[in-house]
Amino acid sequence: MKKILVLFLIAVNSLWAQVQFEAKVSKTSLGLNERLRIDFSMNADGDNFNPPSFEGFRIVAGPSQQVSQSWINGRSSFNKSYSYFLLPMQKGTLTIKQATVEINGQIYKTNPIKINVTAAVPQPRDPNDEPQISSDDALHLVAEITKGNPYINEPITVVYKLYFSYNIGITNWRELNKPKYNDFWSQNIDIKQLVAEEGRYNGERYRCVVLRKTVLYPQKSGKLEIEPLSLDIDVQLPTNRRNIFGQVQIINDNKRVSAGSKTINVKPLPEAGKPADFSGAVGKFNFSVTPSKTTLKNGESLDLKVVVSGTGNLKLFSLPKPVVPNSLEMYDPSHKENVQTPLSGMNGSISDTYTIIPQFKGKYPIKPMSFSYFDLATGRYKTITSPEIMINVLDGPGGQGLAQADLGAPSTNKVQVSANQQFGFIKLKTQLNKMGRSDFLGSSLFYILLFLPLLVIPIIVLLKKKKEAIDADVAGNRIRQSNKLAKQFLSEAQKQLGQKEPFYIALEKALHNFMKAKLHMETSEMSKDNIRALMASKNVQPDTTASLIALIENCEMARYAPSSAAAIQQDYDRAVTLISDLEKQIS
């Protein structure tokens, strides 16, 4: 009986024990080159641990999990902890936000912790452990620009190269600040594999790696600044110490390098000789207007294809629109782009295909079309004009007279209307009602109104219970609200398809609200690392996650760079497909 009582008291004690979940740090003030340890510990076994985003820090190691349980004088103690080692990325006061865990069906949170990060502090070393070479002299990040004074919409290339000494090793590198190309249209060139080659920097031999290649098209004249690329690099430096085999020992160090900002002086396009129909095309182009056929019967259609091909800013101007007679019905064009963007700039072709359907018999001319561009090789404007196209319609109503009238000549024939069709548009349908009227008492409507309240009351009770259940579901209401907002903003993005900046603002808000609903994360926590981790935990395919992050980056960049109507439509279609895929994949 005593054993049962003891076990009962132990169980009651464990039930009434207060649950604790807290975050502890090794120090609250540290230098930029020092590491910080943070432990998230709990005195009960919890599930679904979610760490904070660690904004302003880089995770060096972790998480490492430790669990301990002990019995002392009949009392049990339990501790479970998750440990991280962090390296600060910037100076100032940084805040480690709340972590969450689920214990016994309830969510517990830690308190935010403020960390003061100062400048790098000297760390004492053994003289033998001092590196033989300084990382300041062994690492150089350089941005090479092909041309410093281009015209508007003339392509230039920025290549970021990392030069490093033969005496050091590089184990890892991370981008701290990505360069922003304000007032430029930009396209990054994919580098599939980093290859170290021999190069020279300030006349000395180095190993060289090309990290990033970007093609830029300036969109306005004047002095434009390219913000710097900054890297955080883990390096291995040789020391004066040797092991028992006589080999030089190395130490691990950390170095941050920047390519520095660059200023480009962009020249405006000359006003002298600028054609009236110039739409901003710069480069070397060919222009053609081709019909699928010129002879057709009434009711048949033809395709008129307007094509510009060559080398230049193909995605940054609009094609001329054909002018056709009124008797030819022309529909909105289908736009296609077959454009590649290598390091030398855009090349390929863009086209608009118009579907045209004739209404009457006759011959109809399509006026010549002209396309103007600025030729960089000669520094002058050039205009290409297509020949006139004559469309011959073999049969159809109205005869030849309508074709002449459409061309401006006097019409000699009139369209005959038969007598039986003359008043067809005012034919009426007669509806007759009975003159006799029945009494309301005892009618069908009387009994419906009599028993309707008895049927409505149970429905009202059920609806009220359902509303109370919905109101009690706080988490579900938040998810439904975010879904509603996502659809609302996506609808707003659809309305703004013709306006670049409002469209990308609405599209970015829609993506953020959708992730709030599906990943239960706030906007402040939507870093790329968090999104990747949460998507992986939800069993989302890596390609879908990469597409989501790429679309978010595209929204951020496209708001500051020009985009064509076709590119905006493609981004909207990608967002619709992406949300549909995530709805299916997120478990």
Secondary structure by P-SEA (a helix, b strand, c coil): caaaaaaaaaaaaaaacbbbbbcccccccccccbbbbbbbcccccccccccccccccccccccbbbbbbbccccbbbbbbbbbbbbbbcccccccccbbbbbcccbbbbbcbbbbbbccbbbbbbcccccccccccccbbbbbbbccccccccbbbbbbbbbbbccccccccccccccccccccbbbbbbbcbbbbbbbccccbbbbbbbcbbbbbbbccccbbbbbbbbbbbbbbbbcccccccccbbbbbbbbbbbccbbbbbccccccccccccccccccccccccccccccccccbbbbbbbbbbcccccccbbbbbbbbccccccccccccccccccccccccccbbbbbbbbccbbbbbbcbbbbbbbbccccbbbbbbbcbbbbbbccccccaaaaaaaacccccbbbbbcccccccccbbbbbbbbcbbbbccccaaaaaaaaaaaaaaaaaaaaaaaaaaaaaaaaaaaaaaaaaaaaaaaaaaaaaccccaaaaaaaaaaaaaaaaaacccccccccaaaaaaaaaaacccaaaaaaaaaaaaaaaaaaaccccaaaaaaaaaaaaaaaaaaaaccc
